[in-house]
Amino acid sequence: MPLYECVLLARNDLTQQQVEAIADQIAAVAAEQGGEVKKREYWGLRGLAYKIKKNRKAHYMLVGLDCPPAAEQEIGRQLRLNEDVLRHLTVRVEAIEEGPSAVLAKRADDRERAFRGPRPAGRFASGRGRDRDDREEFRARGRDEAEGEE
């Protein structure tokens, strides 16, 4: 049977469990037609490049399918009818990768590199409030000295 990867975007006001329920629905349709779900990844709530149906964010879900073409067509029809699904894209692939997808691998790398230690105080530190206070103090000292001379 041919292999497919389906990525779907669900509305941001859904919970993760509701998005998983949509994936369960896909698995049920595939099972009815004699197929199965080989891979399932929840990519999380992510920002969109542009608004889709007044949503700025969406839940992303990847589903790897091993099913006949008729099942894939039925899954596409079900996703188009579901009001919670903003967009979906199904692509035929040669093989479904066993490990995590590139999206999850990149997220793991970003988490490892996220903390770089405390920022050193220096040339680029924001000292805006400190400089202003120093100038006011200097001006006040200048006035006091000037008054003392008179």
N, C-alpha and C positions, 0 to 999 in steps of 0.2 A: 504494500500500500504506500501511496505517496506520503511524504512528511511535510507538515506545515508549521509555521510559527505565526502566531496571532498576537499582536500587541493591541491592547485596548486602553482607552482613556475614559475614566468614569468621573462623574461630577465630584467636586471637592466637598460637598456637604454630606456625602456618604461616609460611613465608617469602613474600616478595613474589612470587617466581617461581611458587610454588604457587598464589597467588591469581590471577596472570596466566594460569596454566594453566586455572583454572576459567573465566575470561573467554574463553579460546581454545575451550573446550568449548561455551560459549554461541554463539560465532561459528560453530562447525562445525554446530551444530544449525540455526541460522538459515540458513546457506548450503545445507544439505540441502533445506530447505523453500522455497528461492528468495528468501531475504532476505539482508541484510547488516548489518554493524555500522558505524554512521556515526560513533560517538564512543566513546571509551574513556578513563576517567580513574581513576587510583589515588589515593585520598584519604589513604591512610596508615593507620597504627595509631592508633586513637583510643579514648578511654575511653567506656564505656557508661553510661547513666543508671542502670541497674540490672543485676544479674547475669543473664546468659542462659546456661543450661546450664553453670554454674560458671565463666563467663568474665567478667572485668571489663573487658577491652579486646577490640577486634575490628579486622580489616582492612576498610576500606570501599572499595568499587569501584562506579563508575558506568559503565553500558553503554548507549549510545544505539542503538536497533535500528530498522531499516526492514524489516519482515517481515510476512507474513500472520498473522491471528489464530491459526491452527492452530500455527504455529511458536512463537508466544508462549506458548501453552498447553503445548507440549512443553518449552520452556525452563523454565517454572515447575515442571513435573513433575520435570525433571532436577535442578533446584535443591533441591526438597523431598527428593529421594532422597539427595542428596550430604550426607554426615555432616559435612563441613568447613564447610558454609554454616549459620550460625546463624539468620539471617533474610534475607528478600529481599522487595522490593516493586517491582512493575512497574506503571507508570502510562502511559496513552495520552496523548500530547501532540500539539499542532498542528504544532510545528516543533522541531527539535533545534538548540539554539544552537551556533554555530560556536566561539565563544571559550571560555575557561575558565569553569567553573561558579562559582556564588556561593561555594561552600566553598573552592575553590582561590584565588579572588580575595581572600577574607577572610584566608586564611592568608598571602598575599603582603603584604597591608596590615599584618598583625600583625608580620611580620618586619621591615618597614621602620620601624615605630614601636617596636620592642622596646628598642633601646639609647637611653637618654636621658642618657647621660653619667655621670660619677662622682657619687655621693651626697655632698652637702656635709655637713660635720660641723656640727652645730648642735643646736637645741633637741630634735629628735626622734631624734638619734643615740643608739644604745644605749651609755650610759656607765656601765652598772651596775658592771662590774669596776673601772673607774677611780675611781668615787666611793667604793667600799668601800676601795680602797687608800689614798685620800686621808684617809679617816676614821681608818684604822688608823695612818697616819703621824702624823696630828694627835694621836691619843691617845698614841702613843709619845712624841712631843715634849712633850706635857703632863706625862707621867709623869717624863720626864728633868728638866724644869724644876722639877717639884714636888720631886723628890729633891734637886736642887741647892740649893733653898731651905732644906731641913732641916739 
